[in-house]
Amino acid sequence: MRAWVAGLAVLAGLALPLAVATPAAAAQGGTFAYVANRFSDNVSVVDTATNTVTATITVGDIPFDLAVTPDGQRVYVVNQQDGSVSVINTATNTVIDTITVGAGPSAVAITPNGAFAYIANLFDNNVSVIDTATNTVTTTIPVGTVPLDVAITPNGAFAYVVNQIADSVSVIDTATNTVIDTITVGTFPRSVAITPNGAFAYVANGGTNTVSVIDTATNTVVDTVTVGNGPRAVAITPNGAFAYVVNFNSNNVSVIDTTTNTVTTTIPVGSLPQGVAITPDGAFAYVTNGDDDTVSVIDTTTNTVTTTVPVGDNPTGVAIGTIPASSVATCPPGSPLTGGGFQLTGPPPNNLTSKPVDNSWDVSLTNQTGEDIAFTPYAVCADITP
């Protein structure tokens, strides 16, 4: 047996319950892609450094879309069939809350300050607003017919909601949570992304094989770009230079130069691509292929697919976030967890109790001394060395 130690926390003069779970794929921090697998009712966690699936998390019925909070600590997953949102703790890769929203939630976007999540409910023609501090729905906003996607401006002031059957985009003032404008776009719009400077919104129109470019200052369509067949999703690079548009029916991705609003290249991917997200450094685009049960990883410098990652059944939405390191002990790949505990440094605490619960340890520590006590969680792993 071998003991692996990770993380350190310091407590002083506290009576504090702690929960530390093992194993946890994101414990050491890094950039991870979260993929909603619609037909297997789970989320695949892909380490973008190795392009391997490090965890699979069971969520609700028909997970369709997801978003990572700006601090990287949670992922909000909309479950289309059961009208709920699963909240994932990224440190433990476990669901810590489930929130009831409207019928057929199809998309989620989180405000830049992380305070609210906006959920588009396609069967109710409205948007649920979740307070992320309490994970409760604080208000519901009527929008157009069959809202399918939502994006929030970088300053957090407005939410743009794509209404598929109404061929329009509803603009919500997030201060009042009211619709202040409605913009006509192409037929069957499916997705919207906003440039990092907040100046433009790009809307993928599945019925016309185009992308409508909206000037957010005037809320008018200022350009229309022809792309592939059945555009379904769009994401914009962090520098705002390019928009990557996933074309469901032509199995490729159109790359739009946002300066000229022209397609500069087309990249073949897997079968029936559905979602796209770009890494925070802009180096890679991750495209979910619904029919292949894979994710294509595109190098944005060369615009070529560099690797393909197998995931769950019918992957749809994908979101990428930088996950902070946590004081969670983990086992290395291929070495099963066989136990765990905590190592203390400092004066003896009043009491220390811990017990294993499934793959986690519930810990209660009371320290009345007023002096610092450091605890280091550790995992006991099977020794897989020859």
C-alpha positions in Angstrom: 0.0 0.0 0.0 1.1 3.6 -0.6 -0.2 6.8 0.9 -0.5 9.9 -1.3 -0.8 13.3 0.3 -2.3 16.4 -1.3 -3.5 19.7 0.0 -3.1 21.6 3.3 -5.5 23.6 5.4 -5.0 25.5 8.7 -7.6 26.0 11.4 -7.3 28.2 14.5 -9.8 28.3 17.4 -12.7 26.8 15.4 -15.4 24.2 15.7 -15.7 23.3 12.1 -17.2 20.4 10.1 -15.2 19.5 7.1 -16.0 17.3 4.1 -13.2 16.0 2.0 -13.9 13.6 -0.8 -11.6 11.2 -2.6 -10.8 10.6 -5.4 -11.5 13.9 -7.2 -10.1 14.4 -10.7 -9.8 18.1 -10.5 -8.2 18.2 -7.0 -4.9 19.5 -8.2 -6.5 22.2 -10.4 -6.2 22.8 -14.1 -8.4 23.4 -17.1 -11.2 20.9 -17.7 -13.9 20.4 -20.3 -17.3 19.3 -19.0 -19.4 17.4 -21.5 -23.1 16.8 -21.2 -24.0 13.3 -22.5 -27.6 13.4 -23.3 -28.5 9.8 -23.5 -26.3 8.4 -20.7 -27.5 11.0 -18.2 -24.0 12.0 -17.1 -21.2 14.5 -17.5 -17.7 13.5 -18.7 -14.8 15.5 -17.2 -12.0 15.9 -19.7 -8.5 17.1 -18.5 -7.5 19.4 -21.4 -3.8 18.8 -20.5 -4.0 15.1 -21.4 -7.3 14.9 -23.3 -8.5 12.0 -21.1 -11.7 11.5 -19.3 -10.8 11.7 -15.6 -14.4 11.4 -14.1 -17.9 10.7 -15.1 -20.7 12.3 -13.0 -24.3 11.1 -13.0 -26.8 14.0 -13.3 -30.5 14.3 -14.2 -32.5 13.0 -17.1 -31.3 14.2 -20.6 -28.5 16.7 -19.7 -28.4 19.1 -22.5 -26.2 22.1 -21.6 -23.9 23.2 -18.8 -21.8 26.2 -17.6 -18.9 26.6 -15.3 -18.9 29.4 -12.7 -16.3 32.1 -13.1 -14.4 30.9 -10.0 -14.3 27.4 -11.4 -15.9 25.8 -8.3 -19.2 24.7 -9.7 -20.8 23.5 -12.9 -24.5 24.0 -13.5 -26.1 21.3 -15.8 -29.6 21.7 -17.3 -31.5 18.4 -17.4 -34.1 18.7 -20.2 -36.4 15.8 -19.5 -36.9 16.3 -15.7 -36.9 20.1 -15.6 -34.0 20.5 -13.3 -30.5 21.8 -12.9 -27.8 19.7 -11.3 -25.0 21.6 -9.4 -21.6 19.9 -9.5 -18.8 20.6 -7.0 -15.7 20.6 -9.2 -13.4 19.8 -6.3 -15.2 16.4 -5.7 -16.9 15.9 -9.0 -20.2 15.2 -7.2 -23.7 16.7 -7.5 -24.3 18.8 -4.4 -27.7 20.3 -5.3 -30.6 19.9 -7.7 -32.9 22.8 -8.6 -36.3 22.6 -10.1 -36.8 25.1 -13.0 -39.2 25.3 -16.0 -40.1 22.6 -18.5 -37.5 21.5 -21.0 -34.5 23.6 -19.8 -32.2 23.8 -22.8 -29.4 26.2 -21.9 -27.6 27.9 -19.0 -25.4 31.0 -18.8 -23.9 32.5 -15.6 -23.3 36.1 -14.9 -19.6 37.3 -14.9 -19.8 37.8 -11.1 -21.1 34.3 -10.6 -24.1 35.5 -8.7 -26.9 34.3 -11.0 -27.5 31.5 -13.5 -30.0 32.1 -16.4 -31.8 29.0 -17.6 -33.8 29.0 -20.9 -36.9 26.7 -20.6 -37.9 25.8 -24.2 -41.4 24.3 -23.3 -42.4 27.1 -21.0 -41.2 30.0 -23.2 -39.4 31.6 -20.3 -36.1 32.0 -18.4 -35.5 30.9 -14.8 -33.1 33.0 -12.8 -31.2 31.1 -10.1 -29.5 32.8 -7.2 -26.2 30.8 -7.0 -25.7 31.7 -3.3 -28.9 29.8 -2.3 -29.5 27.7 -5.5 -33.1 28.9 -5.6 -35.1 30.4 -8.5 -35.7 34.1 -7.7 -37.7 35.0 -10.8 -39.1 33.8 -14.1 -39.0 35.9 -17.2 -41.3 35.4 -20.2 -39.5 35.4 -23.6 -40.2 34.3 -27.1 -41.4 30.9 -28.4 -39.0 28.0 -27.7 -36.0 29.7 -26.1 -33.1 27.5 -26.9 -29.9 29.3 -25.8 -28.8 32.2 -23.7 -25.6 34.3 -23.4 -24.7 37.2 -21.1 -22.8 40.3 -21.9 -19.3 40.5 -20.3 -20.4 43.4 -18.1 -23.4 41.3 -16.9 -25.9 43.9 -17.9 -27.9 42.0 -20.5 -28.9 38.4 -21.3 -29.5 37.5 -25.0 -32.0 34.7 -25.4 -32.5 32.8 -28.8 -36.1 32.0 -29.5 -36.1 29.2 -32.1 -39.7 29.2 -33.3 -40.1 33.0 -33.1 -36.9 33.6 -35.2 -35.9 36.2 -32.7 -33.6 37.1 -29.8 -35.0 38.5 -26.6 -32.8 41.0 -24.7 -33.1 40.9 -20.9 -32.0 43.7 -18.7 -30.5 41.8 -15.8 -30.9 44.6 -13.4 -34.7 44.5 -13.7 -35.1 41.0 -15.3 -37.4 42.3 -18.0 -37.2 42.0 -21.8 -36.3 45.4 -23.2 -35.9 44.5 -26.8 -36.6 41.8 -29.4 -34.4 41.3 -32.5 -35.5 39.5 -35.6 -32.8 37.1 -36.9 -32.7 34.2 -39.4 -35.0 31.2 -39.2 -34.7 28.6 -36.5 -31.9 30.3 -34.5 -30.2 27.8 -32.1 -27.3 29.5 -30.4 -25.8 32.8 -29.4 -22.3 34.0 -28.3 -21.2 37.4 -27.4 -17.7 38.9 -28.2 -15.4 39.5 -25.3 -15.7 43.3 -25.7 -19.5 43.0 -25.6 -19.9 44.8 -28.9 -21.5 42.0 -31.0 -23.7 38.9 -30.6 -23.3 36.1 -33.1 -26.5 34.0 -33.7 -26.4 30.6 -35.5 -29.5 30.2 -37.6 -30.2 26.5 -38.3 -32.9 27.1 -40.9 -31.0 29.5 -43.2 -27.5 28.2 -42.7 -26.3 31.6 -41.6 -25.0 33.6 -38.7 -26.6 36.9 -37.8 -24.3 39.5 -36.3 -26.0 41.8 -33.9 -24.6 45.2 -32.8 -25.4 45.2 -29.1 -25.3 49.0 -28.9 -28.3 49.3 -31.2 -29.7 45.7 -31.0 -29.8 45.6 -34.8 -28.5 42.9 -37.2 -25.5 44.5 -39.0 -24.3 41.5 -41.0 -25.2 38.0 -42.1 -22.6 35.3 -42.7 -23.3 32.1 -44.7 -21.8 29.0 -43.0 -22.3 25.2 -43.3 -25.5 23.2 -43.2 -27.5 23.3 -40.0 -25.4 25.6 -37.8 -26.1 24.6 -34.2 -23.6 26.2 -31.9 -21.2 29.1 -31.8 -18.3 30.1 -29.6 -15.9 33.1 -29.8 -12.2 33.0 -29.1 -11.1 35.0 -25.9 -9.3 37.6 -28.1 -12.6 38.1 -30.1 -10.8 37.5 -33.4 -12.7 34.4 -34.5 -16.1 32.7 -34.1 -16.3 28.9 -34.4 -19.6 27.7 -35.7 -20.6 24.0 -35.5 -22.6 22.8 -38.5 -24.7 19.8 -37.5 -25.7 18.5 -40.9 -22.4 19.0 -42.7 -20.2 17.5 -40.0 -17.8 20.5 -39.9 -17.0 23.8 -38.2 -16.9 27.1 -40.0 -14.4 29.7 -38.7 -15.5 33.3 -39.1 -13.0 36.2 -39.0 -15.0 38.7 -36.8 -13.1 41.6 -38.3 -14.4 40.9 -41.9 -17.3 38.6 -41.0 -16.1 36.1 -43.6 -15.5 32.3 -43.3 -11.8 31.8 -43.5 -11.7 28.0 -43.2 -13.9 24.9 -42.7 -12.8 22.1 -40.4 -14.1 18.5 -40.7 -15.1 17.0 -37.3 -17.1 14.0 -36.2 -20.7 13.0 -37.1 -23.5 15.3 -36.1 -21.5 17.9 -34.1 -23.6 19.7 -31.6 -21.6 21.9 -29.2 -18.4 23.9 -29.0 -16.3 25.6 -26.3 -12.9 27.2 -26.4 -10.2 27.0 -23.8 -9.4 30.1 -21.8 -6.1 30.6 -23.5 -7.8 30.3 -26.9 -5.5 27.5 -28.0 -8.1 24.8 -28.6 -11.8 24.4 -29.5 -13.7 21.4 -28.2 -16.5 20.1 -30.4 -19.0 17.5 -29.2 -20.0 14.9 -31.9 -23.5 13.5 -31.0 -23.4 10.5 -33.4 -19.8 9.5 -32.7 -20.0 9.8 -28.9 -16.7 11.8 -29.1 -15.2 15.2 -28.7 -13.0 16.6 -31.5 -10.2 18.8 -30.2 -9.2 21.6 -32.7 -5.9 23.4 -32.6 -7.0 27.0 -33.3 -3.5 27.9 -34.6 -3.6 25.3 -37.4 -7.4 24.8 -37.4 -6.9 21.0 -37.5 -8.3 18.3 -35.3 -5.4 17.1 -33.2 -7.2 14.4 -31.1 -10.5 12.8 -30.5 -11.8 12.0 -27.0 -14.4 9.2 -26.4 -17.1 10.4 -24.0 -20.7 9.3 -23.1 -23.8 8.7 -25.2 -24.8 11.5 -27.5 -22.7 14.4 -26.2 -24.4 17.8 -26.6 -23.3 20.8 -24.6 -19.7 21.4 -23.5 -18.2 24.0 -21.2 -14.6 24.7 -20.2 -13.3 26.2 -17.0 -10.1 26.7 -14.9 -10.6 24.7 -11.7 -8.7 25.8 -8.6 -6.6 23.3 -6.7 -8.2 22.0 -3.5 -7.2 20.3 -0.4 -8.5 16.9 -1.7 -6.3 13.8 -1.7 -6.4 11.7 -4.8 -5.0 8.4 -6.1 -3.0 8.4 -9.3 -4.7 6.9 -12.4 -5.1 3.2 -12.3 -4.5 3.0 -8.5 -7.8 2.3 -6.7 -8.6 4.2 -3.5 -8.5 1.8 -0.5 -8.7 4.2 2.4 -7.8 7.7 3.6 -7.7 10.0 6.6 -6.1 13.2 7.9 -2.6 14.1 9.3 -2.6 16.8 12.0 0.2 19.2 12.8 0.1 21.4 15.9 -1.4 21.1 19.5 -4.0 18.3 20.0 -7.5 19.3 19.1 -10.4 18.8 21.5 -11.7 16.1 19.3 -11.3 14.7 15.8 -13.8 12.3 14.3 -13.8 11.0 10.8 -15.7 8.3 9.0 -15.8 7.0 5.5 -19.0 7.6 3.5 -18.8 5.9 0.1 -15.7 7.5 -1.4 -15.6 10.5 0.9 -14.6 11.2 4.5 -16.9 13.2 6.8 -14.8 15.0 9.4 -15.6 17.0 12.5 -12.8 19.0 14.2 -13.1 21.1 17.3 -10.1 23.2 18.3 -10.4 25.2 21.5 -6.8 26.0 21.9 -6.7 29.1 19.7 -3.5 27.9 18.2 -3.1 26.8 14.6 -3.7 23.2 13.7 -2.9 22.2 10.1 -4.5 19.1 8.6 -3.4 17.3 5.5 -5.9 14.9 3.9 -4.4 11.8 2.4 -5.6 8.9 0.3 -4.4 5.4 0.7 -4.0 3.9 -2.7 -3.3 0.4 -4.0 0.4 0.0 -4.9 0.4 -0.7 -8.6 4.2 -0.7 -9.0 5.7 -4.0 -10.1 
